[in-house]
Every structure is written in C-alpha cells, then in structure tokens.
C-alpha cells in the first residue's frame, strides 16, 4: 500500500528534535505506525519496532523496565 503524506509529519519531526520520547495516539488503523515509520526512516534510518502484542514482550517490560531498555538501546518504536 502506498504511503499517504500527513499534515502531522512536520510537527512530529519538530517534536523528535526537542524530546527523547514522543507519544502518538489515535484510533485503530488510522496510520500511526505508518506515519512513525516514514518519518523515522527519513530522520534515523532503520528503527526497530517492539510490538507489545505478545505476552512475552509485555511480561519482559513489566518485570524489569530498566533491563528492557538496556536490551533495546537507541531509537525504537513501542507499538
């Protein structure tokens, strides 16, 4: 599926320059992940995505959030 540019791209780029973490929320299937992937690819290249869809990822984060981020260094998407 082709990517559709969004008006929020400029604001997202601005926020990533000012903050270490940026939260993007919205309705399901609205294109949040596509937006982030597109902007991140332009700004940072490849960015790992951690999906909290699996119980094992959720459990690892809940058990020890600090260790979770030690094991997942740098820029990443938490979806």
C-alpha positions, 0 to 999 in steps of 0.5 A, spaced: 500 500 500 502 506 498 504 511 503 499 517 504 503 524 506 500 527 513 499 534 515 502 531 522 509 529 519 512 536 520 510 537 527 512 530 529 519 531 526 519 538 530 517 534 536 523 528 535 528 534 535 526 537 542 524 530 546 527 523 547 520 520 547 514 522 543 507 519 544 502 518 538 495 516 539 489 515 535 484 510 533 485 503 530 488 503 523 488 510 522 496 510 520 500 511 526 505 506 525 505 508 518 506 515 519 512 513 525 515 509 520 516 514 514 518 519 518 523 515 522 526 512 516 527 519 513 530 522 520 534 515 523 534 510 518 532 503 520 528 503 527 526 497 530 519 496 532 517 492 539 510 490 538 507 489 545 502 484 542 505 478 545 505 476 552 512 475 552 514 482 550 509 485 555 511 480 561 519 482 559 517 490 560 513 489 566 518 485 570 524 489 569 523 496 565 530 498 566 533 491 563 528 492 557 531 498 555 538 496 556 536 490 551 533 495 546 538 501 546 537 507 541 531 509 537 525 504 537 518 504 536 513 501 542 507 499 538 
